[in-house]
């Protein structure tokens, strides 16, 4: 099973972008998406932005991932 995580592009440099994924900044390849721009919401898999998504979908996914992480923290802590 593969999973992609939601993030927001905060900077672009050539074929790479800095993406904020749940308050963690990481560098990803952006060659697979059409006309990437700072502020775009994207799905990231294996170090590549693979698809642009709209803000509503981004928010839904973000909240799902946040909920999963919070449940995991409560279980471990």
N, C-alpha and C positions, 0 to 999 in steps of 0.2 A: 504494500500500500504506500502511496506517495502522499505527501502533504505539502501544501503551500501556505505560507503565512502572510498576513496582510501588513503592508508597510506604506510609508509615504516618502516620496523622493524629496530630499532637502537640499541636494546639490548635484550638479552634473559636471563631469569632466570627461570629454570624449566619449568612449563607449562604456564608461562606468558611472555609477551614481552612488551617492551616499543616501542610504535609506534608513529611516527611523522605524524600527520594528519594536513596538511595545517599550519605548524609551531606551532602546539600545541602537546605536548607530553602527551600520555595517556597509561595506562596499559590495555592490552587485553589478553584474554585467547587464546592460540594458539593450543589447542588440536585438532581442526578440520582440520588443514592443515598438509600435509605430509612434513616432514623434513624441518621445518622452519629454516632460517638462517638470520643472520644480513645482511641487505641490500636488502632482499626480499621485493617486493611490494605486498601488500595484500588489500583485501576488508574487511572492518570492519563493523559489524552489531551487535547491542545489546551487545557490550563489547567482541565480539569474532571475531578473524580473520577467515573468512569463506572460502576464496579462494585466492590462489596466482594468480597474474596477471603479464604480461610482462611490461617492461618499457614504450612501446609505448601506450598500453591501459591505464596504470597509468597516463601518461601525458595527454591523451585525457580527462579522467575523471577529473583530477585535474583542467584542463583549463575550463571545463564546470562548475564545482563547483565554481571556482574563478569568472567566469563571472556572475553567479547567485548572488553571494555575492556582487560583485561590483554594479550590477544593483539595488539590495536592498538598499545598502548604499546611492546611488544617490537619490533614491526615498525618503528615510527617512531624508536625510540631506539637 
